[in-house]
Amino acid sequence: MSHYKNNPTRRKFIKQLGGSAALMTGATSTFAGSRPFHILKRRQKISANDRITIASIGMGIMGFGDTDTALQQEGIELIGVADCYQGHLKYAQEKYGKDIKVTMNYQELLNDESIDAVIIATPDHWHDRIAVEAMQKGKAVYCEKPMVQHIDEGHKVIKAQKQTKVPFQVGSQYASSIAFLKAKELYEQGMIGELNFAEVYYDRFSALGAWQYSIPPDASPETCDWKMFQGDASDIPFDATRFFRWRNYRDYGTGIPGDLFVHLFTMLHLITGSQGPNRIYTTGGLRYWEDGRDVADVMVGLYDYPKTETHPAFNLSLRVNFVDGSGGGQQTRLVGTEGEMVLDPSQVIIRRKKLSKAPGYGGWDTYNTFPKEMKEQFEKQYQQEYSNIHPEIQEPKEMAYQTPEGYDMRADHFADWFNVIRNGGETVEGAEFGLRAAGPALASNISHYENRLVGWDPETMQLTDSSKAVGQSK
């Protein structure tokens, strides 16, 4: 593929995929009990009109996963990979072929003019530096979430994307999920009335789910480039546990908020069109996995969202528990004045219920404490005031939408990125969207570690001076 930045035809506007046609239900629907049940259509298949060459930087779990997903798309060729562990490079050649380039120095890939695009799946503390360098080299970038480790780094990435105008996609696949896009459509149709509250949980119950990943027997300073791995983090002696379980350490990762809260913000902001919250308070602690980590294994966040053109003011509650004895799982509830939306990556359920215009009386009510004469007088007044209210036509109280079997939202997310590389336009999760999701997540860490309420400006994506320690007078 001739490099997209030198080919003006690649800058042509492309219509967004996954519009109403991609989200419509199938021609037939079945019923689960009395609930209308619909299978969502997959996004339309994208045909490759020319080849895109890629390289992957960081070949851990996400690096291999992202590379596999990218190569499932048509017209994609892997040129090389970079990683700080020799074993990952060896496995990459076993998996993708001896001909791919392998290196411990990612800059060799950025300097390779035969590479059109790079996937960045390194530890979080490397995201901003590699992303900016890659864009300055003219490479399209797919950067794993969270986009950055620190809020100020996010503005540098946004600036670089605006200056270079290269296709940039943050790797939070929730932004491309047909389930969440359907939820957005239903929300915008007013299916739950006026939003007032949202709650999300994402719980786990396993050692691997708590980031206790396997460590290879040959892990050593000889097989791992520890200096490169550390980057701008604290300079300490080699530690295989920190190298392979880096998510457990603030030097390299962003804890629960950066790994999981960021997905939840991505989803919520996609559905509601929100810019973000303006007040943040997070609490939690290390309740079980006392393995040397310096991040929490249980966290709860509370967020105030101000009124905007796309939504009324509402409150959000987020929870992640890595010691969930019920077995774990995830769910999102958006609660409105006329119903609720319950969703996860595979389905959307709408439950509708409207308040009667007549308030009613009796039951748990002061009416029952009135003397007989007052009850009769009250009933007469009530009938006069509400006699013109008639029953409304009943719509289905519950509707369900399901993704098709085998659906992979990561594939849609990569398809969106590759489509923009080929044809121009904007990705679904560019750098600005990425910081609107990462910013509140990173501010959640500040709130937790500093034990204070954090003020956040969702427009400028900056911390505000209104933040005060929890418990202090204003």
ZAMIRO-151237 format. One record per residue (C-alpha): x, y, z; residue in one letter. Coordinates in steps of 0.001 Angstrom, whole numbers, padded with zeros to 6 digits, always signed. Each point is the difference from the previous one (the first is absolute). Layout:
BEGIN
XYZA/...
***
This chain:
BEGIN
+000000+000000+000000M/+001376+003401-000910S/+000122+002060+003165H/-003426+001531+000684Y/+001372+003401+001031K/+001405+000529-003509N/-003160-001140-001753N/-002740+002670-000082P/-002665-002533-001003T/+000296-001471+003482R/-001264+003232+001497R/-003436-000290-001585K/-002858+000163+002452F/-001319-003421+000972I/-003510-000564+001293K/-000082-001465+003481Q/-000454-003736+000110L/-002486-001448+002422G/-002711+002535-000668G/-003678-000811+000170S/+000300-002737-002618A/+002631-001813+002001A/-002045+000271+003161L/-003415-000979-001261M/-001403-003258+001222T/-000261-002964-002347G/-002970-000680-002228A/-001366-002472+002493T/-000154+000042+003753S/-000752-002602+002596T/-001510+000353+003424F/+001418-000932+003367A/-003188-000262+002017G/-001871+003232-000670S/+003160+001983-000710R/+000755+001026-003611P/+003487-001332-000731F/+002157+001153-002905H/+003359-001098-001390I/+002146+002992-000920L/+001635-000042-003406K/+003745-000147-000308R/+001674+003027-001464R/+000386-000130-003749Q/+003140-001687-001234K/+002771+002295-001175I/+001781-001048-003171S/+003694+000735-000286A/+000839+002200-002967N/+003725-000073+000787D/+002486-001339+002485R/+000781+001548+003392I/+003273-000936+001673T/+000079-000028+003790I/+002386-000512+002903A/-000829-000771+003625S/+001861+001559+002924I/-000442-001891+003270G/-000725-003709-000402M/-001660-000973+003238G/-003567-001290+000293I/-001532+003032-001709M/+002797+000273-002549G/-000566-003498-001337F/-003772+000369+000314G/-000071+003272-001924D/+002368-001320-002660T/-002144-003101-000506D/-003128+002132-000350T/+001679+002384-002425A/+001187-002853-002208L/-003549-001358-000252Q/-000830+003051-002123Q/+000553-000136-003748E/+003121+001504-001530G/+002057+000268+003208I/+003655-001071+000110E/+002137-000217+003145L/+003542+001296-000587I/+001458-000160+003494G/-000404+000037+003768V/+001880+001536+002926A/+000112-001156+003603D/+002321+000086+003011C/-000083-003790+000584Y/+001850-002329-002372Q/-002562-002745+000543G/-002795+002172-001403H/+002060+000683-003112L/+000730-003696-000444K/-003675-000881+000350Y/-000955+002735-002474A/+002160-001672-002647Q/-001423-003401+000900E/-003510+001402-000396K/+000325+002423-002904Y/+003006-001346-001898G/+003776+000274+000027K/-000071+002799-002563D/-001456+002639+002319I/+002396+002497+001499K/+000550-000322+003765V/+001751+002553+002181T/+000335+001229+003568M/+000236+003581-001262N/-003398+001264-001162Y/+001605+002961-001780Q/+001324-002385-002645E/-003623-000601-000985L/-000884+003698+000043L/+002938+000694-002320N/-001081-002716-002442D/-001658+001799-002918E/-001636-003213-001190S/-002297+000042+003059I/-003267+001962-000316D/-001441-000441+003484A/+000930-001136+003502V/-001850-001644+002865I/+001168+001195+003429I/-000697-002565+002721A/+002797+000802+002430T/-000365+000696+003729P/-001951+003217+000547D/+003002+002187+000865H/+001332-000370-003560W/-003216+000849-001878H/+000392+003750-000418D/+003646+000004-001053R/-000298-002720-002626I/-003320+001360-001303A/+001398+003494-000532V/+003211-001309-001585E/-001969-002291-002308A/-002306+002787-001175M/+002969+002281-000611Q/+001419-002758-002214K/-003241-000036-001980G/-001249-003330+001334K/-003678-000624+000679A/-000399-000987+003658V/-002180-002470+001889Y/+000799+000676+003677C/-001308-002277+002712E/-002040+001484+002815K/+000475+001966+002111P/+001393+002375-002580M/+002452+001420+002558V/+001189-000567+003566Q/-000287+003647+001075H/-002533+002664-000970I/+002520+002540-001324D/+001377-002623-002395E/-003420-000244-001609G/+000116+003596-001187H/+003376-000659-001638K/-001477-002935-001900V/-003000+002095-001102I/+002354+002744-001204K/+002095-002503-001963A/-003072-001474-001685Q/-001279+003442-000990K/+003397+000979-001385Q/+000708-003208-001913T/-003606-000865-000927K/+000830-003719-000033V/-002760-002548+000759P/+000067-000622+003754F/-002163-002539+001807Q/-000097-000632+003744V/-000366-003705+000658G/-003188-000017+002045S/-002138-002219-002214Q/-003185+000988+001850Y/-000143+003028-002317A/-000676-002321-002967S/-002318-002542+001641S/-003270-000471-001898I/-001684-000653+003354A/+001070+003355+001394F/-000749+001772-003273L/-003513-001444+000205K/-000197+001247+003580A/+000974+003463-001252K/-002768-000126-002604E/-002585-001048+002592L/+001182+002635+002464Y/-000285+002733-002620E/-003531-001195-000808Q/-000936+000728+003620G/-000800-003612+000827M/+000784+000470+003711I/-001141+003605+000300G/+002348+002464+001698E/+003181-001636+001305L/+000608+000607+003709N/+002297-002814+001168F/+002431-002562-001386A/+001778-002847+001738E/+002617-002386-001336V/+001842-002922+001519Y/+002831-002071-001471Y/+000988-002702+002489D/+002438-002911-000142R/+000810-003060+002069F/+003280-001572-001103S/+003732+000474+000388A/+000413+000751-003698L/-002876+002473+000139G/+001896+001736+002807A/+003092+000280-002255W/+002026-002822+001573Q/+001365-000989-003387Y/+002433-002866-000615S/+003733+000776+000143I/+002287-001972-002367P/+002781-002031+001681P/+002706+001753-002045D/-000976+003528+001095A/+003284+001782+000769S/+002020+003104-000879P/+001469-002062-002857E/-003370-000715-001645T/-001787+003242+000952C/+001048+003533-000943D/-000743+001392+003440W/+001404+003465-000739K/-002229+000436-003048M/-003004-001366+001893F/+000432+002500+002850Q/+000076+002999-002309G/-000689+003082+002114D/-001155-002056+003014A/+001991-000458+003217S/+003454-001504-000581D/+000083-003151+002133I/+001729-003406-000311P/-001530-002597-002323F/-003225-001512+001318D/-001676-002702-002099A/-003294+000427+001848T/-000179+003702-000794R/+001009-000725-003604F/-002704-002583-000741F/-002669+001270+002433R/+000499+003679-000640W/-003717+000848+000357R/+000435-000498+003760N/+002415+002923+000338Y/-000579+003725-000260R/+003426+000506-001592D/-001199-001655-003202Y/-003785-000359+000064G/-003140+001834+001048T/-001730-002586+002187G/-003680-000825-000196I/-001056+003430-001346P/+002434-000084-002929G/-000676-003619-000893D/-003759-000249+000541L/-001642+003296+001013F/+001242+001440-003297V/-002056-002562-001962H/-003072+000962+001998L/+000496+003722-000631F/+000468-000738-003702T/-003298-001872-000107M/-001942+002593+002013L/+001322+002951-001991H/-000751-001782-003273L/-003607-000690+000988I/-000834+003356+001578T/+002241+002296-002049G/+001437+001282+003274S/+003263+001908+000335Q/+000553-001358+003507G/-000669+000631+003704P/+000892+003123+001971N/+000420-001537+003475R/+001758-003261+000838I/+000428-001958+003206Y/+001516-003475+000096T/+000720-002317+002897T/+001244-003558+000352G/+002884-002047+001282G/+002066-003159-000122L/-002379-002593+001460R/+001487-003318-001070Y/+002829-000057-002575W/+002830+000967+002346E/+002758-001059-002382D/+002164+003114+000086G/-002193+002098-002268R/-000562+003658+000805D/-003432+000353-001628V/-003472-000854+001304A/-001902-003184-000779D/-003386+001527+000905V/-001050+003477-001131M/-003242+001970-000032V/-000393+003329-001768G/-002735+002643+000225L/-000364+002628-002724Y/-002172+003073-000558D/-000860+000716-003640Y/-001233+003544-000693P/-002876+000796-002328K/+000983+000336-003677T/-001761+000150-003365E/+000081-003809-000240T/-001071-000975+003515H/-001437+001357+003257P/+002077+000059+003173A/+000468-003524+001346F/+002078-002043+002408N/+002266-002936-000810L/+001246-002826+002208S/+002862-002279-001131L/+001190-003135+001791R/+002773-002500-000633V/+000631-002867+002423N/+002797-002495-000664F/-001145-002138+002951V/-003642-000498-000944D/-001028-003263+001653G/-003173-000096-002090S/+002154-000813-003022G/+000409+003378-001661G/-001672+001473-003065G/-000912+003368-001424Q/-003128+002035-000570Q/-001062+003557-000718T/-003309+001621+000983R/-001158+003335-001336L/-003022+001140+001986V/-002404+002598-001297G/-003370+001490+000833T/-001811-002511-002246E/+002026-003176+000321G/+003433-001541+000096E/+002550-001324-002458M/+002000-003052+001115V/+002940-000920-002166L/+003274-001842-000360D/+002225-000605-003050P/-002376-002644-001375S/-003477+001423+000580Q/-002239+002977+000699V/-003244-000328+001962I/-002544+002810+000272I/-002539-000089+002834R/-002592+002759-000199R/-002217+001332+002759K/-001664+003398+000240K/-001248+001757+003081L/-003736+000594-000053S/-001045+003623-000252K/-002360-000720+002866A/+002077-000474+003195P/-002444-002398+001671G/-000752-000209+003701Y/-000289-002574+002736G/+002643-002606+000739G/+002985+001538+001814W/-001601+003428+000057D/-001231+002630+002437T/-003467-000513-001530Y/-000413-002933+002377N/+000416+002311+002994T/-002831+002351-001007F/-003356-000118+001818P/-002946-001295-002011K/-001293+003451-000935E/+003424+001103-001322M/+000414-003232-001972K/-003318+000599-001761E/+000887+003614-000739Q/+003478-001007-001272F/-001466-002696-002291E/-002427+002489-001510K/+002772+002510-000702Q/+002213-002739-001450Y/-002684-001187-002429Q/-000663+003537-001170Q/+003712+000670-000652E/+000888-003271-001734Y/-003284-001116-001607S/+001207+000920-003510N/+003049-002281+000118I/-000586-003056-002173H/+002098-003174-000354P/+002632+000137-002759E/+000634-002639-002667I/+002460-002497+001463Q/+003274-000478-001874E/+002192-003079+000623P/+001380+000333+003506K/+003217-001808-000908E/+002037-000288-003207M/+003310-001787-000548A/+002712+000294-002640Y/+002756-002617-000281Q/+003299-000020-001890T/+000396-002927-002432P/+001892-003087+001116E/+003749+000454-000318G/-000224+003787-000307Y/+003337+001755+000705D/-000133+003724+000719M/+003811+000159-000190R/-000221-000981-003661A/-002423+002873-000628D/+002335+002383+001836H/+002963-000975-002171F/-002169+000094-003127A/-000904+003598+000803D/+003686+000957+000377W/+001054-001724-003222F/-002911+001557-001863N/+001144+003485+001016V/+003590-000804-000999I/-001218-001004-003463R/-002684+002598-000595N/+000464+002890+002423G/-002486+001375+002505G/-000025-000336+003786E/+000343-003092+002160T/-002695-000735+002571V/+002449+000524+002869E/+002607+002589-000834G/+002375+001600+002481A/-002533+002508+001339E/-002637-002670+000631F/+002773-002104+001533G/+000874+002654+002571L/-003663+000647+000799R/-000109-003652+001092A/+003494-000237+001508A/-000117+003361+001792G/-002784-000854+002488P/+001578-003436+000509A/+003397+001496+000827L/-001672+002631+002193A/-001615-002928+001840S/+003489-001154+000969N/+000811+003482+001298I/-003171-000030+002089S/+000771-003443+001413H/+003666+000494+000840Y/-000413+003544+001322E/-003324-000722+001738N/-001754+003028-001400R/-002782+001208-002211L/+001346+000895-003432V/-001418+002713-002226G/+000156-000652-003750W/-000767+002313-002897D/-001531-002222-002701P/+000428+002693-002657E/+003697+000778+000489T/+000805-003467+001390M/+001936+001469+002920Q/-000127-000319+003773L/-001686+003015+001592T/+000972+002042+003037D/-003278-000872+001711S/+001427-003324+001216S/+000128-000176+003793K/+000963-002719+002419A/-002973-002131+000955V/-001314+001076+003374G/+001388+003536-000152Q/-002310+002966+000095S/-000466+001842-003254K/
***
